[in-house]
Amino acid sequence: MLEQAIDFREESEALYELLAPLADEDFERTTQFKQWKINDVLTHLHIWNWAADLTLKDSEGFGEFLQEVATHVAEGSIRDFENKWIKGVKGRALLEEWHTFCLAMSDRYGAADPKARVKWAGPDMSVRSKITARLMETWAHGQEVYDLLGVVRVDKDRIKNIAMLGVNTFGWTFMCRGLEVPQPVPYVKLTAPSGAVWEWNEPSDDNRVEGSATEFCQVVAQVRSIADTTLQVKGEVATRWMSMAQCFAGPPEEPPAPGTRFTKTG
């Protein structure tokens, strides 16, 4: 089975276990991310998991779905579309629907050719890249739920997929903003949850990012401000990158302001 599909499944299971004890009314609690409620988080994850599953088995159907999204967004917003799509399902019923679908989807991606191409809103992607993107989204949006519930997430080494995505989207961070991609690409040295050391790019003493793999993933997925981490960043290129790093597709987004995203206590 494709490793990234297993990792997606395990990350989804971890989020499910966090949410399973909650009552229906708890899903209306507001997170630190754009005032989304837990229901909004699960709706967003579920619809785009569904879309990723659709593109794996029906590229024409996925194209029609994208057209429907575009038409609706032109008249309203993506959140309006997602709320319409979910048809009022929320709370524990939404949790179970999302969870059941995650398991089946991970099996389908796990059995697929990892090099096969699937359509998406931007350029086509490999099966491996698509399920990695769903892992990243699950982990990133899961963070606002962990933060809201006051739970410090204990990461596993499966976040290497997200760290690698962060490294690989160095150029994208600048291009999506219409900026020239600076050189050289910074050296990245991270300590994994297991204690292993992960390294990317040519070693450099004056153009580097070093520290916790979890914190690096938090920055590139924009769930933490770089100012709220202990990452060591040296050099102009590395500093510019970390100030606006974005490992996800779509228009440029501003990272959270310092002190605005954190795990609640009490």
N, C-alpha and C positions, 0 to 999 in steps of 0.2 A: 504493500500500500504506500502511496506517495507520502513521504515524511511530512510535508507541509500540510497535507490534509489531516494527518493525525494531530499535528500541532494545533490546527484550527479547531478540531474537535475538542481537544483537551482545554484550550482557552475558553471555548464556549461552555464546557462543563464546569469550569471554575467559576464563571460568572453565574451560571445557573445555581450552583451550590450557594453562592452568596445571596441570591435573591429568593431562593426556595422558602425560607422561613417567613417572608414578608406577607402581611395581609393585603387585601385588595386596595385599601385606602393608602397604603405606603407607596404605591406606585405613582401616586399623584404628588409626591414630594419633589421639590425643585432642586436641581443640581446647580453647580457653579458654571456650567457650560451653556451660555446663551439662554439661561432660564428654562432649559429643557427639563421636563419631568422624566422620571424613570420610564413612564409609558412612552414618551417621545423617543428615548434612547432605544428601547426594544423595537418600536415601530420602525425606526430608521435602520437598525441592524437587520430586521426581518425582511423588509422590502428589498434591500440591496443584496441580501443573501439569495432571496427568491430570484432576483434578476440575474445574479451570477450563475445560479443553477439553470435558469432558462437559456442563457447564452451557451451553456455547455451542450444542450440537447436540441435547441431550436433557434438557430441564428436569425431566421426570418421573423419568428415570433418576438425575439428580443428587439429587432429593429422596429417592429410595430409598437412595442412597449416604450422604447425610447422616444418615438414620435408622440405618443400619448403624454409622456412626461413633459416634452418640450412644449406641446400645445397648452398644457395646464399651467406650466410655469410662466408662459407668456401672458397668461390671464391672471395669475395669482402668485404663488410661491411654491417652492419645493416642499415646504412643510405642509401647505394646504393639500398638495397632491398626496403626500404620505398619509395624512389623516383621512383623506377620502378612501385611499386604497385599503386601509386596515379595517374599514367598515364597522367602526365602533368597538372592535375587540380591544380589551385593555385588562390591566391587572393580572391576576393569576392565570386567566384564560390566555392572555397574550404571551405570558411567560412560557406556558406549556406548548403553545403553537410554535413559538420561535425555537424552543429547545428541540422539539421533535423534528422540525425541519432541519436544524443544524446537523443532527445525527445522520439523517438520510442523505443530505447534501455532501457531508464529508465522505460518506461511502462512495458516492458517485464520482467525486473528484479524485478520491483515492484510487479508483479503478481506471481512471482515464490516462491517456498518454500525456505525460507531463510536458512534452514539447508541442503538442497540438495547439493550434491557434483558436482563440475565441474572440468574438467581437465585444467591444465595450464602448463607452461614450467617446473615448479618444481613439488612439491607434489600437489595433488588435493586440492581444496579449497571449502569452503562453498559459496553458492550464496551471503550471506551477506558479507563475506570477500572479494569476487571478486569485488563487486560493491563499497565496501569501498576503495579497491585499486585503482579503476578507479577515484573515488572522489579525492584521494590523488594525483594521477598523474595530474589530471586536475588542482587542486589547485597549485601544485608545479610548473608545467610548465607554468601555468598562471602567476606566479610571475615574470618570465623574461619579459613577455609582459607588465605587469603593470610597472615594473622598466623602461623599454625602453620608454614607453609613459609618464613617469613622473607622474604616478597616484598612490597615496597611497591607497592601497586596504583597505576597511573597512570590516573586517571579521565579520561573524556571528557565532553563537554557534555551527553550523554544523561542525566547525573544531575540535570539540571534538572527532569525528571519527578519525581524523589524529593524534591528541594528544594520543589517546588510542593506535593507531597503533604504534606510536613512543615508548610508554612505553612497549608494548608487544614484540617489536623487540629488546629489550635490549640485550638479549642473541645472537640474530642473528648478531648484529653489531660485536661481537667478533668471532663468529663461522665462518662467511664468510671470515674472515681474518686468519683462522686457529689458533686462540688464545683461550686459556682456558677462560671460562666465569667466571668472578670474582664474589664474594659474599661479603656482601649481596647486593641485588638489591636496588638501591637508592630510597629514598622517593621522590615523585614528587608532588609539590603543585603549581597549576597554576591558574591564574586569567583569566577567560573567557572574551570574548568581551562584554558580558552582565554584567560583574561584579561578576558573580557567581564564586565560588571557587571549583576547581576540584582537587581531591587528589587520589594518587595511592601508594600502598605499605605501609610498616610499617613506621610510623613517626620516623624521626631521625634528630638530630641537627647537626651531623657531616658527614652525607652521604646523600646529598639531592640536588635537583634542584628546584628552586623556581622562579616564575616571570610570565611574560606574556605568555599566551597560544599561541598567535600568534608567538612570538619569539621562543618558544619551537618547534612549528611545523616547523618553518623556518629552525631550526638547524637539526632536525631529517630528514627532507626532503632534506637537503643540498642545500638550496637556500640562506643561510646566514652563514657566519663564526660565531662561538660562540663569537669571539672577538668583533663582531659588534653588539652584543645584550647587554641588561642589565640584563640578567638572572644571578641569584646568584647560583653558583655551589660550593658545599663544599664537601671535601673528595676525596681521591685518586680514588675510583671506579667511582664516579659520574664525576669527571674531565676527566678520561680516556674515559668514554662513550661519553660525550658531545664533545670531541675532534674529534670523528670519527663516531658519530651516523649515522645510515643508516636504514631508515624504509622501504626501497624498496628492492625487490629481485634482483638477478643478482650478478655479481662479485663485490668485494669491490671497492668503489669509494672514492676518496679523497674529503673532503668538500672544498668549495671555500676558497681561501686565504683571509685573512683580507683585507677589503677595495675593493674587486673586484666585489661584488654584492651589488647593492644599487639602490634606486629609483632616477633616473636622475632628475635634476632640470634645468629650463631654456631651 
